[in-house]
Amino acid sequence: MDNPQRAVDRRQTMILFKDVSKVYGNGVAAINKLNMRIYKDEFVFLMGASGAGKSTLIKLLMKEEEPTTGTISVNSRDLSKIRKGSVQKYRRKIGVVFQDFRLLEHKTVFGNVAFAMEIMGKSRKEIQEKVGAALSLMGLSKKADEYPRNLSGGEQQRVALARAIVNSPKILIADEPTGNLDPANAEQIMYLLDLINSQGTTVIVATHAQEMARRMGRRILYLDHGVRNEELSVGDQANHVSDVMKDPGVNPVNVSASFNENAIEAYGAEEDVYGTLFTEDAIDDTERGSSDE
């Protein structure tokens, strides 16, 4: 049964696209009069064929592109009012995971995750604590001093995921996060994304893995040439859950423990460890002031 507070939170809008279009210089309309609402704490799959507009939608959210027409709001903030000098600050509030990992080859696992905090000027103590907690959650504590070249694909994606959440984002965008992984590692990544969402982060997963998305039992937004042409809600898929949750041979607690044994040993409980990563509001009242807009 859902936590009552979480049920209330889910009615609050986190992302709103209102009549948004994006037309490039060659006349191609990547997004066409898109209306879309994603709620706080929601887990949403974004699906569609290549060229459907998924990548453009993500770029619009990250302010890598500007809409030709329409309005985009994130946490009640009109993105068009963010000044150019504050764009990087805004982007740091959103965690992003890519299909190709994008790890820094010359940095260790710890260094890759810490880098996301270093560029924000966090203290050495806070970096040690939060990076340690993020790596424990991902089952990577023993890999902290390794370099990406010595890791498997699944391990590299977990490093990328640790980097994405270490700064306590309110939104996590995963762009084809399982595209380069085998089925077992793909399930592990989806379980971790589900765990992150359960702690209050809005999660958006762009994917071609339709069957996996359906089994997760979350809302699926389908794009077709920049237009939302179909939407399945949680209610439409009430009987579909992930293989991790329904396979009698796989206990979700055991799956969780495989990623959290170091954290549990150090702190006593998975929930306590994970909670240390989400103690700050990504966008507080002072950052909504006129100085950023």
C-alpha positions as CSV (number, residue, x, y, z in Angstrom):
1,M,0.0,0.0,0.0
2,D,1.4,3.4,-1.0
3,N,2.5,5.9,1.6
4,P,-0.3,8.5,2.0
5,Q,2.1,11.4,1.7
6,R,3.5,9.9,-1.5
7,A,0.0,9.7,-2.9
8,V,-0.5,13.4,-2.3
9,D,2.9,14.2,-3.8
10,R,2.0,12.3,-7.0
11,R,-0.8,14.8,-7.7
12,Q,1.7,17.6,-7.8
13,T,3.0,18.5,-11.3
14,M,6.8,18.2,-11.7
15,I,7.0,18.6,-15.5
16,L,4.5,20.3,-17.8
17,F,4.7,20.7,-21.6
18,K,2.0,23.0,-22.9
19,D,1.5,23.2,-26.7
20,V,5.2,22.7,-27.2
21,S,6.6,22.5,-30.7
22,K,10.2,22.3,-31.8
23,V,10.9,22.9,-35.5
24,Y,14.5,22.8,-36.7
25,G,16.0,25.0,-39.4
26,N,15.4,22.4,-42.1
27,G,11.7,22.5,-41.4
28,V,11.5,19.2,-39.5
29,A,9.1,19.3,-36.6
30,A,10.6,17.1,-34.0
31,I,8.0,18.0,-31.4
32,N,4.5,19.1,-32.6
33,K,2.1,20.8,-30.2
34,L,2.9,18.4,-27.4
35,N,0.9,18.6,-24.1
36,M,2.3,16.4,-21.4
37,R,2.2,16.3,-17.6
38,I,4.5,14.2,-15.4
39,Y,3.8,14.2,-11.7
40,K,6.1,14.5,-8.7
41,D,7.5,11.1,-7.7
42,E,6.2,9.5,-10.8
43,F,8.0,6.8,-12.9
44,V,7.3,7.3,-16.6
45,F,8.5,5.4,-19.7
46,L,8.9,7.5,-22.8
47,M,8.7,5.3,-25.9
48,G,8.5,5.7,-29.7
49,A,10.4,4.7,-32.8
50,S,13.7,6.4,-33.8
51,G,12.9,9.9,-34.9
52,A,9.7,10.0,-32.7
53,G,11.0,13.0,-30.7
54,K,12.3,11.4,-27.5
55,S,15.8,12.8,-27.8
56,T,14.5,16.3,-28.6
57,L,12.1,16.1,-25.6
58,I,15.1,15.3,-23.3
59,K,17.1,18.1,-24.8
60,L,14.2,20.5,-24.2
61,L,14.1,19.4,-20.6
62,M,17.8,20.0,-20.2
63,K,17.7,23.3,-22.0
64,E,20.0,22.1,-24.7
65,E,17.3,23.1,-27.1
66,E,14.6,25.8,-26.9
67,P,11.0,25.2,-28.0
68,T,9.9,27.0,-31.1
69,T,6.5,27.6,-29.5
70,G,4.8,26.6,-26.2
71,T,5.8,26.5,-22.6
72,I,7.8,24.1,-20.5
73,S,7.7,24.2,-16.7
74,V,9.7,22.1,-14.2
75,N,8.7,22.2,-10.6
76,S,6.5,25.2,-11.4
77,R,9.4,27.1,-13.0
78,D,9.0,28.4,-16.5
79,L,12.3,27.3,-18.3
80,S,12.1,30.2,-20.7
81,K,12.8,32.5,-17.7
82,I,16.1,30.9,-16.7
83,R,18.9,33.2,-17.7
84,K,21.7,31.9,-19.9
85,G,24.2,32.2,-17.0
86,S,22.0,30.0,-14.8
87,V,21.4,27.1,-17.2
88,Q,24.3,25.0,-15.9
89,K,23.0,25.5,-12.3
90,Y,19.6,24.3,-13.5
91,R,21.0,21.3,-15.2
92,R,22.8,20.2,-12.1
93,K,19.4,19.7,-10.5
94,I,18.7,16.9,-12.9
95,G,20.4,13.5,-12.9
96,V,21.0,12.0,-16.3
97,V,22.1,8.4,-17.3
98,F,23.0,7.6,-20.9
99,Q,23.2,4.3,-22.9
100,D,26.9,4.7,-23.4
101,F,27.7,5.4,-19.7
102,R,29.9,8.5,-20.5
103,L,32.4,7.8,-17.7
104,L,35.7,9.6,-17.4
105,E,38.3,7.0,-18.3
106,H,41.1,8.7,-16.4
107,K,39.2,8.8,-13.2
108,T,38.4,5.9,-10.8
109,V,34.9,4.8,-9.9
110,F,35.0,7.0,-6.8
111,G,36.4,9.9,-8.9
112,N,33.7,9.7,-11.5
113,V,31.0,9.9,-8.9
114,A,32.8,12.6,-6.9
115,F,33.3,14.7,-10.0
116,A,29.6,15.5,-10.0
117,M,29.9,17.0,-6.5
118,E,33.3,18.6,-7.1
119,I,32.0,20.9,-9.8
120,M,29.4,22.1,-7.4
121,G,32.0,23.0,-4.8
122,K,30.9,20.5,-2.2
123,S,33.1,19.9,0.8
124,R,35.5,17.0,1.0
125,K,33.6,15.5,3.9
126,E,30.3,15.7,2.1
127,I,31.8,14.2,-1.0
128,Q,33.3,11.3,1.0
129,E,30.0,10.6,2.7
130,K,27.6,10.9,-0.2
131,V,29.8,9.1,-2.8
132,G,30.4,6.3,-0.3
133,A,26.7,5.9,0.2
134,A,25.9,6.0,-3.5
135,L,28.5,3.4,-4.3
136,S,27.3,1.2,-1.4
137,L,23.7,1.4,-2.8
138,M,25.0,0.3,-6.2
139,G,27.1,-2.5,-4.7
140,L,30.3,-0.9,-5.9
141,S,32.2,-0.1,-2.7
142,K,34.8,-2.7,-3.5
143,K,35.2,-1.2,-6.9
144,A,35.8,2.4,-5.7
145,D,39.5,2.4,-6.8
146,E,39.0,0.7,-10.1
147,Y,38.9,2.4,-13.5
148,P,36.0,2.1,-16.0
149,R,38.1,-0.1,-18.3
150,N,38.2,-2.8,-15.7
151,L,34.4,-2.9,-15.1
152,S,31.7,-4.8,-16.9
153,G,28.9,-3.0,-18.8
154,G,26.5,-3.5,-15.9
155,E,29.0,-2.1,-13.4
156,Q,29.8,0.9,-15.6
157,Q,26.1,1.7,-15.8
158,R,25.7,1.4,-12.0
159,V,28.6,3.9,-11.7
160,A,26.8,6.2,-14.1
161,L,23.6,5.8,-12.0
162,A,25.5,6.6,-8.7
163,R,26.9,9.7,-10.4
164,A,23.4,10.8,-11.5
165,I,21.9,10.5,-8.0
166,V,24.7,11.7,-5.8
167,N,23.6,15.3,-5.9
168,S,20.1,14.5,-4.7
169,P,18.2,15.3,-7.9
170,K,14.4,15.7,-8.0
171,I,14.4,14.4,-11.5
172,L,16.3,11.5,-13.0
173,I,16.4,11.0,-16.8
174,A,17.6,7.7,-18.1
175,D,18.2,7.6,-21.9
176,E,18.2,4.0,-23.1
177,P,19.9,2.9,-19.8
178,T,19.7,-0.8,-20.7
179,G,20.5,-0.5,-24.4
180,N,24.0,-2.0,-24.0
181,L,23.3,-4.5,-21.3
182,D,22.4,-8.1,-21.2
183,P,18.9,-9.1,-19.8
184,A,20.2,-9.8,-16.3
185,N,22.0,-6.5,-16.0
186,A,19.1,-4.7,-17.6
187,E,16.8,-6.0,-14.8
188,Q,19.2,-4.9,-12.1
189,I,19.3,-1.4,-13.5
190,M,15.5,-1.3,-13.7
191,Y,15.2,-2.5,-10.2
192,L,17.6,0.3,-9.0
193,L,15.7,2.9,-11.0
194,D,12.5,1.7,-9.3
195,L,14.2,1.9,-5.9
196,I,15.3,5.5,-6.6
197,N,11.8,6.4,-7.6
198,S,10.4,4.9,-4.4
199,Q,12.5,7.4,-2.4
200,G,10.8,10.4,-4.0
201,T,12.7,11.1,-7.3
202,T,10.7,11.6,-10.5
203,V,12.1,9.1,-13.0
204,I,11.8,9.3,-16.8
205,V,13.1,6.4,-18.9
206,A,13.4,6.7,-22.6
207,T,13.6,3.2,-24.1
208,H,12.9,0.9,-27.0
209,A,12.5,-2.0,-24.6
210,Q,8.7,-2.2,-24.9
211,E,8.2,-5.5,-23.2
212,M,10.3,-4.5,-20.1
213,A,8.4,-1.2,-19.9
214,R,5.1,-2.9,-19.9
215,R,6.1,-5.4,-17.3
216,M,7.1,-2.6,-14.9
217,G,3.5,-1.5,-14.6
218,R,4.2,2.2,-14.9
219,R,2.8,4.9,-17.2
220,I,4.1,4.8,-20.8
221,L,4.0,7.8,-23.0
222,Y,4.2,7.0,-26.7
223,L,5.6,9.6,-29.1
224,D,5.0,9.5,-32.9
225,H,6.8,12.2,-34.9
226,G,6.7,14.5,-31.9
227,V,3.0,13.9,-31.1
228,R,1.8,11.8,-28.1
229,N,-0.4,9.3,-29.8
230,E,-1.0,6.8,-27.0
231,E,-0.7,6.7,-23.2
232,L,-1.0,3.7,-20.9
233,S,-1.5,4.4,-17.2
234,V,-0.7,2.4,-14.2
235,G,-4.3,1.3,-14.0
236,D,-4.2,0.0,-17.6
237,Q,-1.3,-2.2,-16.6
238,A,-2.3,-3.2,-13.1
239,N,-1.5,-6.8,-13.6
240,H,2.0,-6.2,-15.1
241,V,5.0,-5.9,-12.8
242,S,8.7,-6.3,-13.5
243,D,10.2,-9.8,-13.7
244,V,12.2,-9.0,-10.5
245,M,8.9,-8.6,-8.6
246,K,6.9,-11.5,-10.1
247,D,9.5,-14.3,-10.7
248,P,9.1,-16.8,-7.8
249,G,12.8,-17.6,-8.2
250,V,14.0,-14.1,-7.6
251,N,13.4,-12.5,-4.3
252,P,13.4,-8.7,-4.6
253,V,14.9,-8.4,-1.1
254,N,17.8,-10.6,-2.2
255,V,18.3,-8.6,-5.3
256,S,18.4,-5.4,-3.2
257,A,20.8,-7.0,-0.7
258,S,23.2,-7.9,-3.5
259,F,23.6,-4.2,-4.2
260,N,23.5,-3.0,-0.6
261,E,25.4,-5.4,1.5
262,N,28.2,-2.9,2.2
263,A,25.7,-0.2,3.0
264,I,23.7,-2.4,5.3
265,E,26.8,-3.6,7.2
266,A,28.0,0.0,7.7
267,Y,24.7,1.7,8.5
268,G,22.3,-1.1,9.6
269,A,19.5,-0.6,7.0
270,E,19.1,-0.1,3.3
271,E,16.5,2.7,3.8
272,D,18.7,4.7,6.1
273,V,21.6,4.6,3.7
274,Y,19.5,5.6,0.7
275,G,17.9,8.4,2.7
276,T,21.2,10.1,3.2
277,L,21.2,10.8,-0.6
278,F,17.9,12.6,-0.6
279,T,18.0,15.1,2.2
280,E,18.1,18.3,0.1
281,D,15.5,20.0,-2.1
282,A,17.0,20.2,-5.6
283,I,15.3,23.5,-6.2
284,D,14.8,25.5,-3.1
285,D,13.0,28.8,-2.6
286,T,16.2,30.9,-2.9
287,E,17.0,29.4,-6.2
288,R,13.6,30.3,-7.6
289,G,14.2,34.0,-7.0
290,S,14.7,36.6,-9.7
291,S,18.4,36.3,-9.7
292,D,18.1,33.0,-11.5
293,E,15.4,34.0,-13.9
